[in-house]
Amino acid sequence: MSPDAFHAIVAEEFPRAIPERFVSQIHNVAFLVEDEPTQEVRTQEGLSINETLLGYYRGIPATLRGDVYGVGATLPDSIVLYRLPIIQEAQYLCGDVSALFEERVRQVVRETIWHEVAHHFGMGEHEVRRREKERNKK
């Protein structure tokens, strides 16, 4: 999948990934696409050679911003989606049924956006995973 096609999917899936009532509460966050996690991110997250990330949130969660957040120059938080690992996950999920590939990419993108936005709203990894299990039961 080309980078342009992937970017288009990210743009289309963002509104589907986040409940409307939360979209208006996302402030000062840049959404980025990179091919893979940098070595710096891999080291910070303690990833082994066989591990990767689908997405990564870096910033000050909305719950910790306080009254003086944004006074003066404030760089945006970032949510990065990693194109190649997401594509690999989608390929794994669709198995031998290549006709499902684009839908699986869309699914992984939606789930990754939701996961990283949950971090933006202050949820730790344990809480995010617990809520993901609840969402998947529905």
MOVEN-V229373 format. One record per residue. N is the residue number from 1. RES is the residue in three letters. BURIAL is # if it has 24 or more other C-alpha atoms within 12 Angstrom, else .. Layout:
n->N res->RES burial->BURIAL
n->N res->RES burial->BURIAL
This chain:
n->1 res->MET burial->.
n->2 res->SER burial->.
n->3 res->PRO burial->.
n->4 res->ASP burial->.
n->5 res->ALA burial->.
n->6 res->PHE burial->#
n->7 res->HIS burial->#
n->8 res->ALA burial->.
n->9 res->ILE burial->#
n->10 res->VAL burial->#
n->11 res->ALA burial->.
n->12 res->GLU burial->.
n->13 res->GLU burial->#
n->14 res->PHE burial->#
n->15 res->PRO burial->.
n->16 res->ARG burial->.
n->17 res->ALA burial->#
n->18 res->ILE burial->#
n->19 res->PRO burial->.
n->20 res->GLU burial->.
n->21 res->ARG burial->.
n->22 res->PHE burial->.
n->23 res->VAL burial->.
n->24 res->SER burial->.
n->25 res->GLN burial->.
n->26 res->ILE burial->#
n->27 res->HIS burial->#
n->28 res->ASN burial->#
n->29 res->VAL burial->#
n->30 res->ALA burial->.
n->31 res->PHE burial->#
n->32 res->LEU burial->#
n->33 res->VAL burial->#
n->34 res->GLU burial->#
n->35 res->ASP burial->#
n->36 res->GLU burial->#
n->37 res->PRO burial->#
n->38 res->THR burial->.
n->39 res->GLN burial->.
n->40 res->GLU burial->.
n->41 res->VAL burial->.
n->42 res->ARG burial->.
n->43 res->THR burial->.
n->44 res->GLN burial->.
n->45 res->GLU burial->.
n->46 res->GLY burial->.
n->47 res->LEU burial->.
n->48 res->SER burial->.
n->49 res->ILE burial->.
n->50 res->ASN burial->.
n->51 res->GLU burial->.
n->52 res->THR burial->#
n->53 res->LEU burial->#
n->54 res->LEU burial->#
n->55 res->GLY burial->#
n->56 res->TYR burial->#
n->57 res->TYR burial->#
n->58 res->ARG burial->#
n->59 res->GLY burial->#
n->60 res->ILE burial->#
n->61 res->PRO burial->#
n->62 res->ALA burial->#
n->63 res->THR burial->.
n->64 res->LEU burial->.
n->65 res->ARG burial->.
n->66 res->GLY burial->.
n->67 res->ASP burial->.
n->68 res->VAL burial->.
n->69 res->TYR burial->.
n->70 res->GLY burial->.
n->71 res->VAL burial->.
n->72 res->GLY burial->.
n->73 res->ALA burial->.
n->74 res->THR burial->.
n->75 res->LEU burial->.
n->76 res->PRO burial->.
n->77 res->ASP burial->#
n->78 res->SER burial->#
n->79 res->ILE burial->#
n->80 res->VAL burial->#
n->81 res->LEU burial->#
n->82 res->TYR burial->#
n->83 res->ARG burial->#
n->84 res->LEU burial->#
n->85 res->PRO burial->#
n->86 res->ILE burial->#
n->87 res->ILE burial->#
n->88 res->GLN burial->#
n->89 res->GLU burial->#
n->90 res->ALA burial->#
n->91 res->GLN burial->#
n->92 res->TYR burial->.
n->93 res->LEU burial->.
n->94 res->CYS burial->.
n->95 res->GLY burial->.
n->96 res->ASP burial->.
n->97 res->VAL burial->.
n->98 res->SER burial->.
n->99 res->ALA burial->.
n->100 res->LEU burial->.
n->101 res->PHE burial->.
n->102 res->GLU burial->#
n->103 res->GLU burial->.
n->104 res->ARG burial->#
n->105 res->VAL burial->#
n->106 res->ARG burial->#
n->107 res->GLN burial->#
n->108 res->VAL burial->#
n->109 res->VAL burial->#
n->110 res->ARG burial->#
n->111 res->GLU burial->#
n->112 res->THR burial->#
n->113 res->ILE burial->#
n->114 res->TRP burial->#
n->115 res->HIS burial->#
n->116 res->GLU burial->#
n->117 res->VAL burial->#
n->118 res->ALA burial->#
n->119 res->HIS burial->#
n->120 res->HIS burial->#
n->121 res->PHE burial->#
n->122 res->GLY burial->.
n->123 res->MET burial->#
n->124 res->GLY burial->.
n->125 res->GLU burial->.
n->126 res->HIS burial->.
n->127 res->GLU burial->.
n->128 res->VAL burial->#
n->129 res->ARG burial->.
n->130 res->ARG burial->.
n->131 res->ARG burial->.
n->132 res->GLU burial->.
n->133 res->LYS burial->.
n->134 res->GLU burial->.
n->135 res->ARG burial->.
n->136 res->ASN burial->.
n->137 res->LYS burial->.
n->138 res->LYS burial->.
